[in-house]
Amino acid sequence: MRFIKATTVYPISSNPIQNGVIVLNDKKQIIDVLPSDEGIEQTTIETHNGLICPGFINTHCHLELSHLKNQIPEKTGIVNFAKKIVSQRNNFMDELKQEAMFLANEEMQRNGIVAVGDISNDDSSIATKIKSTIHYHTFIELIGFNPANAQKIYAGGLELKKTFLNKGLSASLAPHAPYSVSLELMKLIVKDNNEYPCSIHNQESNAENNFFINGTGDLVDLYQSLHLPIDYFIPTKKTSLQSYLPQLLAKSKLLLVHNTFSSEADVTFAQQLYTNLYWCLCANANLYIEQTVPNVPFLMGNNCNITIGTDSLASNHQLSITSELSTLLNQFPNITIDEALNWATLKGAEFLGIQDVLGSIEKGKTPGLLLLTLKEKNIVIKKILA
């Protein structure tokens, strides 16, 4: 039995406790959360200066791209970034890719991440995920803008999902982005997912909205550079989100990732339309690629369910939730530490459907325990306690 005391305990599911005490058993399961150390033998208490919160939930990552760290130039925009990914991701030996994924997983463990929503296009990440102490839910990402190919791509996705499930790993299908997945393929994905979570890259660039509104812009150049005809595409005269979201209505939880160029009208439209919606912020990746971040205050003002992601090492210098939160706190000083920690823990656990085990400090859970310090607007992990 362990008694762990800190200056402030953040259960997340309830108010912070000053000088609170967390009681753990030998399996790191929470037995109790006490308002004080009254009645406890003082020599048995581990006392820490700082705040304790649950382990972090990273709802958006691309483990498969870990070998591209420092390989893709910054601040070039999503289209140039995508071109570099396409041209470089397969120019490395499998052994190097496996080593990079293993090291990225270790980095996330050191940074207090206990669960990850990870994007996969193949089965290469399975070896790392099986051995990891991190809980992974894999989003099998499908890409195919030509509606004529929807059934074939969907069938391939089902086979890949089966491969993950047969290894005992949690997985569901997910469309890559509105500009790379046909509505026909999106509908198949939603039908298959039923009540499993789904994820989609949403409005990561202004080029995405231009493409849907009037069929022009950098995304047209992207398809031309890839020698992919898109003569079947008819602009909707609406933003991308307002074009595809009505097609995805389902029981399943849907994670909109990035949202860098989601307007206030888009957010209002989405919140009114989809009842089980989550908005993932990957601030460091947004700055890395597009040099801007989403309108977080408007998301907050519309009671959006916000989660935190790191994106990949191709678009980020580290896989760290504290770094993501620090960036957001510095960009938007009105965000409170309580709100930020909620996004990084319980909201992410709720989206992934693992809130009964992770995401908050409550009896019966094994969420992991992190000791943090707050220096001005920067959050630092001082120690992993459990």
C-alpha positions as CSV (number, residue, x, y, z in Angstrom):
1,M,0.0,0.0,0.0
2,R,1.3,3.5,-0.9
3,F,0.2,6.8,0.4
4,I,1.1,9.6,-2.0
5,K,0.6,13.3,-1.0
6,A,1.1,16.4,-3.1
7,T,0.6,20.2,-2.8
8,T,-2.4,19.7,-5.1
9,V,-4.1,16.6,-6.4
10,Y,-6.1,16.9,-9.6
11,P,-8.5,14.0,-9.7
12,I,-9.9,15.7,-12.9
13,S,-13.4,14.2,-12.4
14,S,-13.8,16.4,-9.2
15,N,-12.3,19.6,-7.8
16,P,-8.6,19.8,-7.0
17,I,-7.6,18.8,-3.5
18,Q,-5.0,20.8,-1.6
19,N,-2.6,18.5,0.3
20,G,-4.6,15.5,-0.9
21,V,-3.5,11.9,-0.4
22,I,-3.8,9.1,-3.0
23,V,-3.9,5.6,-1.7
24,L,-2.6,2.9,-4.1
25,N,-2.4,-0.9,-3.9
26,D,0.5,-3.0,-5.2
27,K,-1.0,-3.1,-8.7
28,K,-1.1,0.7,-8.9
29,Q,-4.8,0.7,-8.5
30,I,-6.4,3.6,-6.6
31,I,-7.9,2.5,-3.3
32,D,-8.9,5.9,-2.1
33,V,-8.4,9.7,-2.5
34,L,-8.3,11.5,0.8
35,P,-8.7,15.2,1.6
36,S,-5.8,15.2,4.1
37,D,-3.2,12.9,5.8
38,E,-5.1,12.9,9.1
39,G,-4.9,9.5,10.7
40,I,-2.2,8.2,8.5
41,E,1.2,7.2,9.9
42,Q,3.5,10.1,8.7
43,T,6.5,7.8,8.0
44,T,4.4,5.9,5.4
45,I,3.5,9.0,3.4
46,E,5.4,10.0,0.2
47,T,5.2,13.8,0.1
48,H,5.8,15.8,-3.1
49,N,5.8,19.5,-4.0
50,G,3.8,20.1,-7.1
51,L,0.5,18.8,-8.6
52,I,-0.5,15.2,-9.3
53,C,-2.7,14.4,-12.2
54,P,-3.5,11.1,-14.1
55,G,-1.5,9.8,-17.0
56,F,-1.9,11.6,-20.3
57,I,-4.1,10.5,-23.3
58,N,-2.6,11.3,-26.7
59,T,-5.6,11.1,-29.1
60,H,-3.7,11.7,-32.3
61,C,-0.4,10.3,-33.3
62,H,1.3,8.7,-36.4
63,L,3.8,6.2,-35.0
64,E,4.5,4.9,-38.5
65,L,6.1,8.3,-39.4
66,S,8.6,8.4,-36.5
67,H,11.5,7.7,-38.8
68,L,10.8,11.1,-40.5
69,K,11.8,13.2,-37.5
70,N,13.8,16.2,-38.7
71,Q,13.3,15.1,-42.3
72,I,10.4,17.4,-43.4
73,P,11.0,21.2,-43.5
74,E,8.9,23.4,-41.3
75,K,6.4,26.1,-42.2
76,T,5.8,25.0,-45.9
77,G,2.0,24.4,-45.7
78,I,0.1,21.2,-45.8
79,V,0.4,20.6,-49.5
80,N,4.2,20.8,-49.6
81,F,4.3,18.8,-46.3
82,A,2.1,16.1,-47.9
83,K,4.4,15.9,-51.0
84,K,7.4,15.4,-48.8
85,I,5.7,12.6,-46.8
86,V,4.7,10.8,-50.0
87,S,8.1,11.1,-51.5
88,Q,10.1,10.2,-48.4
89,R,8.2,7.8,-46.1
90,N,9.3,4.7,-48.0
91,N,12.9,5.7,-48.5
92,F,14.1,4.0,-45.3
93,M,14.9,0.4,-44.4
94,D,12.3,-1.5,-42.3
95,E,14.8,-2.0,-39.5
96,L,15.3,1.8,-39.2
97,K,11.5,2.3,-39.2
98,Q,11.0,-0.3,-36.5
99,E,13.7,1.3,-34.3
100,A,12.2,4.7,-34.7
101,M,8.8,3.5,-33.7
102,F,10.3,1.7,-30.7
103,L,12.1,4.9,-29.6
104,A,9.0,7.1,-30.2
105,N,6.9,4.7,-28.0
106,E,9.6,5.0,-25.2
107,E,9.6,8.7,-25.5
108,M,5.8,8.8,-25.0
109,Q,6.1,6.5,-22.0
110,R,8.8,8.8,-20.4
111,N,6.5,11.8,-21.1
112,G,3.7,10.3,-19.0
113,I,1.4,9.2,-21.9
114,V,-0.6,6.1,-21.0
115,A,-2.9,5.8,-24.0
116,V,-2.7,6.7,-27.7
117,G,-5.1,7.0,-30.6
118,D,-2.7,6.1,-33.4
119,I,-3.1,6.3,-37.2
120,S,-1.9,3.3,-39.2
121,N,-1.7,2.7,-42.9
122,D,-0.1,-0.7,-42.6
123,D,0.8,-3.3,-40.0
124,S,4.3,-2.1,-39.3
125,S,3.5,-0.7,-35.8
126,I,2.1,-3.9,-34.4
127,A,5.4,-5.2,-33.0
128,T,5.9,-2.0,-31.0
129,K,2.3,-1.8,-29.8
130,I,2.2,-5.4,-28.6
131,K,5.3,-4.9,-26.3
132,S,4.2,-1.4,-25.0
133,T,2.8,-0.6,-21.6
134,I,0.8,2.2,-23.4
135,H,-2.8,1.4,-24.4
136,Y,-3.1,1.8,-28.2
137,H,-6.3,2.2,-30.2
138,T,-5.3,2.0,-33.8
139,F,-7.2,4.0,-36.5
140,I,-6.8,2.0,-39.7
141,E,-6.6,5.0,-42.0
142,L,-8.1,4.6,-45.5
143,I,-7.3,6.8,-48.5
144,G,-9.2,6.9,-51.8
145,F,-10.9,9.9,-53.4
146,N,-12.2,8.1,-56.4
147,P,-15.7,6.7,-55.5
148,A,-15.2,3.9,-58.0
149,N,-12.5,2.4,-55.7
150,A,-14.5,2.7,-52.5
151,Q,-15.4,-1.0,-52.1
152,K,-11.9,-2.3,-52.9
153,I,-10.2,0.1,-50.4
154,Y,-12.8,-0.7,-47.8
155,A,-12.2,-4.4,-48.1
156,G,-8.5,-3.9,-47.7
157,G,-9.1,-1.8,-44.6
158,L,-11.2,-4.6,-43.1
159,E,-8.4,-7.1,-43.7
160,L,-5.8,-4.8,-42.0
161,K,-8.2,-4.2,-39.1
162,K,-8.5,-8.0,-38.7
163,T,-4.7,-8.3,-38.5
164,F,-4.6,-5.8,-35.5
165,L,-7.6,-7.4,-33.8
166,N,-6.1,-10.9,-34.1
167,K,-3.0,-9.6,-32.2
168,G,-5.2,-8.4,-29.4
169,L,-5.0,-4.8,-30.3
170,S,-8.0,-2.4,-30.3
171,A,-8.7,-1.0,-33.8
172,S,-11.3,0.7,-36.0
173,L,-11.5,2.2,-39.5
174,A,-11.0,5.9,-40.1
175,P,-11.0,8.2,-43.2
176,H,-7.8,10.2,-43.8
177,A,-9.3,13.6,-44.7
178,P,-12.2,15.0,-46.6
179,Y,-10.1,15.8,-49.6
180,S,-8.6,12.3,-49.9
181,V,-11.6,10.1,-49.1
182,S,-14.8,9.8,-51.2
183,L,-18.2,10.2,-49.5
184,E,-18.9,6.6,-50.7
185,L,-15.9,5.3,-48.8
186,M,-16.7,7.5,-45.7
187,K,-20.2,5.9,-45.5
188,L,-18.7,2.4,-45.6
189,I,-16.3,3.3,-42.8
190,V,-19.1,4.8,-40.6
191,K,-21.3,1.7,-41.2
192,D,-18.5,-0.6,-40.2
193,N,-17.5,1.3,-37.1
194,N,-20.9,1.2,-35.4
195,E,-20.1,2.3,-31.9
196,Y,-16.3,2.3,-32.2
197,P,-14.5,5.7,-32.3
198,C,-13.6,7.3,-35.6
199,S,-11.1,10.0,-36.5
200,I,-10.6,12.3,-39.5
201,H,-8.1,15.1,-40.3
202,N,-10.3,18.2,-40.5
203,Q,-9.6,21.6,-42.0
204,E,-5.8,21.5,-41.5
205,S,-5.3,24.0,-44.2
206,N,-7.2,26.8,-45.9
207,A,-6.5,25.0,-49.2
208,E,-8.9,22.3,-48.0
209,N,-11.8,24.7,-47.8
210,N,-10.9,26.4,-51.1
211,F,-11.0,23.0,-52.8
212,F,-14.5,22.2,-51.6
213,I,-15.9,25.7,-52.1
214,N,-14.7,26.4,-55.7
215,G,-12.4,23.5,-56.7
216,T,-9.3,25.6,-56.9
217,G,-6.0,26.0,-54.9
218,D,-3.0,24.0,-53.8
219,L,-4.9,20.7,-53.4
220,V,-5.5,20.7,-57.1
221,D,-1.8,21.1,-57.6
222,L,-1.2,18.2,-55.2
223,Y,-3.3,15.8,-57.2
224,Q,-1.7,16.9,-60.4
225,S,1.8,16.3,-58.9
226,L,0.6,12.8,-57.9
227,H,-0.8,12.2,-61.4
228,L,-4.2,11.5,-60.0
229,P,-7.2,12.7,-62.1
230,I,-10.1,14.3,-60.1
231,D,-12.4,15.2,-62.9
232,Y,-15.2,13.4,-61.1
233,F,-15.1,15.9,-58.2
234,I,-17.7,18.6,-58.1
235,P,-17.2,21.5,-55.7
236,T,-19.9,21.7,-53.1
237,K,-19.8,25.5,-52.6
238,K,-19.4,24.8,-48.9
239,T,-16.5,24.4,-46.5
240,S,-15.1,20.9,-46.3
241,L,-16.6,20.3,-42.8
242,Q,-20.1,21.4,-43.9
243,S,-19.7,19.2,-47.0
244,Y,-18.8,15.8,-45.4
245,L,-20.0,15.9,-41.8
246,P,-23.7,15.3,-42.6
247,Q,-22.7,12.1,-44.3
248,L,-21.0,10.8,-41.1
249,L,-23.9,10.9,-38.7
250,A,-23.7,7.8,-36.5
251,K,-23.7,6.5,-32.9
252,S,-19.9,6.4,-33.0
253,K,-17.7,9.1,-31.4
254,L,-16.0,11.2,-34.1
255,L,-12.7,13.0,-33.5
256,L,-12.0,16.0,-35.7
257,V,-8.2,16.4,-35.8
258,H,-6.3,19.8,-36.2
259,N,-9.3,22.1,-37.0
260,T,-6.7,24.8,-37.8
261,F,-9.0,26.6,-40.3
262,S,-12.4,25.7,-38.8
263,S,-14.4,28.9,-38.8
264,E,-16.9,29.9,-36.1
265,A,-19.7,29.0,-38.5
266,D,-18.1,25.6,-39.0
267,V,-17.9,24.9,-35.3
268,T,-21.5,26.0,-34.7
269,F,-22.7,23.9,-37.6
270,A,-20.8,20.8,-36.3
271,Q,-21.9,21.2,-32.7
272,Q,-25.6,21.4,-33.7
273,L,-25.4,18.5,-36.1
274,Y,-23.3,15.9,-34.4
275,T,-23.9,14.9,-30.8
276,N,-20.9,12.7,-30.2
277,L,-18.2,15.0,-31.5
278,Y,-14.6,15.6,-30.2
279,W,-12.1,18.2,-31.3
280,C,-8.4,17.3,-31.1
281,L,-5.8,20.0,-30.8
282,C,-2.2,19.4,-32.1
283,A,-0.9,22.9,-31.6
284,N,2.8,22.2,-32.2
285,A,2.1,20.4,-35.5
286,N,-0.1,23.2,-36.6
287,L,2.7,25.7,-36.0
288,Y,5.2,23.4,-37.6
289,I,3.2,23.1,-40.9
290,E,0.8,26.1,-41.2
291,Q,2.3,28.5,-38.6
292,T,-1.1,29.0,-36.9
293,V,-3.4,27.4,-34.4
294,P,-7.1,26.8,-34.1
295,N,-9.6,29.3,-32.6
296,V,-9.5,27.5,-29.2
297,P,-11.5,30.2,-27.3
298,F,-14.4,29.7,-29.7
299,L,-14.3,25.9,-29.3
300,M,-14.3,26.4,-25.5
301,G,-17.2,28.9,-25.7
302,N,-19.3,26.4,-27.7
303,N,-18.7,23.6,-25.1
304,C,-16.8,21.5,-27.5
305,N,-15.2,18.2,-26.2
306,I,-11.5,19.0,-26.6
307,T,-8.7,16.5,-26.6
308,I,-4.9,16.7,-27.1
309,G,-2.7,15.1,-29.8
310,T,0.9,15.2,-30.7
311,D,0.6,14.3,-34.4
312,S,3.8,12.6,-35.7
313,L,7.6,13.2,-35.4
314,A,7.4,14.2,-39.0
315,S,5.5,17.4,-37.9
316,N,6.7,17.8,-34.4
317,H,10.0,17.9,-32.5
318,Q,8.7,15.8,-29.6
319,L,5.8,13.5,-28.6
320,S,4.9,15.4,-25.4
321,I,1.5,16.4,-24.0
322,T,3.1,18.8,-21.6
323,S,4.7,20.6,-24.6
324,E,1.3,20.7,-26.4
325,L,-0.4,22.1,-23.3
326,S,2.4,24.7,-22.7
327,T,2.0,25.9,-26.3
328,L,-1.7,26.3,-25.8
329,L,-1.4,28.1,-22.5
330,N,1.1,30.6,-24.0
331,Q,-1.0,31.1,-27.1
332,F,-4.2,31.5,-25.1
333,P,-3.5,32.9,-21.5
334,N,-7.2,32.6,-20.5
335,I,-7.1,28.8,-20.6
336,T,-6.9,27.5,-17.0
337,I,-4.7,24.6,-15.9
338,D,-7.8,22.8,-14.8
339,E,-9.2,23.0,-18.4
340,A,-5.9,22.0,-20.0
341,L,-5.5,18.9,-17.8
342,N,-9.0,17.8,-18.4
343,W,-8.4,17.9,-22.2
344,A,-5.2,15.9,-21.8
345,T,-6.7,13.2,-19.6
346,L,-10.4,12.5,-19.0
347,K,-11.7,13.9,-22.3
348,G,-9.2,11.8,-24.3
349,A,-10.1,8.7,-22.2
350,E,-13.8,9.3,-22.8
351,F,-13.3,9.5,-26.6
352,L,-11.3,6.3,-26.7
353,G,-13.8,4.6,-24.4
354,I,-11.3,3.7,-21.7
355,Q,-12.6,6.1,-19.0
356,D,-13.4,3.2,-16.6
357,V,-9.6,2.6,-16.2
358,L,-7.8,5.8,-17.3
359,G,-8.3,9.5,-17.4
360,S,-9.0,10.4,-13.8
361,I,-7.9,9.7,-10.2
362,E,-10.8,7.7,-8.8
363,K,-11.3,4.5,-6.8
364,G,-10.8,1.4,-8.8
365,K,-8.9,3.0,-11.7
366,T,-5.2,2.5,-12.7
367,P,-4.7,5.8,-14.5
368,G,-1.0,6.4,-13.8
369,L,0.1,9.3,-11.7
370,L,2.2,12.2,-12.8
371,L,3.9,14.8,-10.7
372,L,3.9,18.2,-12.5
373,T,5.2,21.6,-11.9
374,L,3.9,24.8,-13.5
375,K,6.4,27.5,-14.3
376,E,4.6,30.5,-15.5
377,K,2.7,29.0,-18.5
378,N,4.9,26.0,-19.0
379,I,4.0,22.6,-17.6
380,V,6.9,20.2,-16.8
381,I,6.8,16.6,-15.7
382,K,8.8,16.3,-12.5
383,K,8.3,12.6,-12.0
384,I,6.2,9.6,-13.0
385,L,4.9,8.3,-9.7
386,A,2.9,5.3,-10.9
